[in-house]
Amino acid sequence: MEAAVRPRCTLAATTLDAPDAPALARFYRDLLDWPVRKEEPGWVEIGPPGGGAGLSFQTEPLFTPPRWPSERSAQQMMMHLDFEVTDLPAAVERAVALGARPADSQPQDDVRVLYDPAGHPFCLFTRTTAGA
């Protein structure tokens, strides 16, 4: 019997639900300087100019923002996005100007936790040199 051919499987995008997909897509498009790849009612996809996995946004009328840090009685965070930046204070300032808000809890000096306009937590971070 012939061995089954393993199908190719490539991550194309991570999809975030939001009460207004186009509004959230605009925030991340402006934050990342990524163009829109596809837009239709209730759905927007953005991605890096050179190709690769992107972000998609779908309208979910019953969307409930996650809580971070977690609380037992609240919507749990199931994932978050991490973005490496070269200048943490400038990146935070830009994200806030675009509509993000900093989380009250900031667990590390080289990471800033923010919430996007729909309430998803995301992190901006800088690489630190081991031993520095």
N, C-alpha and C positions, 0 to 999 in steps of 0.2 A: 504494500500500500504506500502511495506517495505521501510525503510529509506535506502538511498544509502550508501554504505560503502565508507568512505573517503580513497582514495589511499594514501599510504605513499609517502611523498615527502622529499627527503634529498639532501642538497647541496653536490654535488660531486666534483666540481671544479669551479674555475673562469678561464675563457679563455682570454688570451691576444693575439691580432693580432700583427704580426711583419713581417718585410721584410724577416727575416730568423729565423723561429721558433726554429730550433736546437741551434742556437747561443744564442738566448735569454733564452732558457731552460737551457743551460749550466751556464749562469750567475746566474739565480735563484737557480739552483741545488747547485752550489758552495756557494752562499750566505747563503742558508738555510740548507745545508748539507742534502738534501732530495734526495732519489734515484729516478731514472726514473722508472715509472710504465708501460709506453707504448710509443713506438716510431714507427712511420710510415712516409712515405713521406709527408712533410708539416705539421706534427703534432707530438707534444711531450707532455706527461703528467708526472708530478712529484708529489710526495706527501710525507707527513711525514712518517717516518719508522713505527710508531705504527698504521697507518691507519688514516682515517679522510679526510676531504676535502683537495684537492690539487690545483695545478695550472696547466693549460694546455696552450699550445702555438700553434697557427696555422699561417702558412705562408700566408701573404696577400700582394701580389705584389704592390697594390695601397695604402699601409699603409702610413698614414700621422701622424707624432707625434703630440700629443696634446700640446697646449700652457698652461703654468701655470706661473704666474697668467693669467687668461683668457684675450683674446683680441677679440673684436667683429669680426674681419675679419679673424681670425685664427681658426684652428680645436680646438674645446672645449674639455676640459678634462671631461669625463663622469664618471670616477671612478678612484680611486687610491688605492694602497695597503698600509696598515699600519703594521709595524713590531715592536713589543716591544723588546727592547734590555736591557741588564744589564749594558753595558758600552757604552755610546753614542759615545764618541770620537773614541774608538777602533772599533766600528761597522761601523762608517763612513769611517775610514781609510781602513777597509777590503773591504767595498763596492766599494770604489774608486779604490783600487788595482785590483778589479775584473772587472772594466770597467764602473762603475757609475760615474756621475759627479754631484757635488752639485749645487743646484739651486741658483741663485743670491739672491732671496728673502727667508729669513729665519724668519718666523713669530713668533716663540716661542723659549725660551731657552732650553726646554726639548724635542724639536722636530727638526729633520733635514730633509729637503726636498731634495731629490736627483732625478736624472733621470737615468733610466736603459739604457743599450746600444742602445735600440731602441727608447728611448725618452719618455717612460712612466714615469710620476712622481710617486714616492713612498716616504713614510715617515718612518724614524727610530725614535723611541721615547723611553723615560724612564718614568716610573710611578713616579709621584710626590706625596708626602704625603700631604693630605689636611692640610692647615694651615702652611706648612713648607716654 
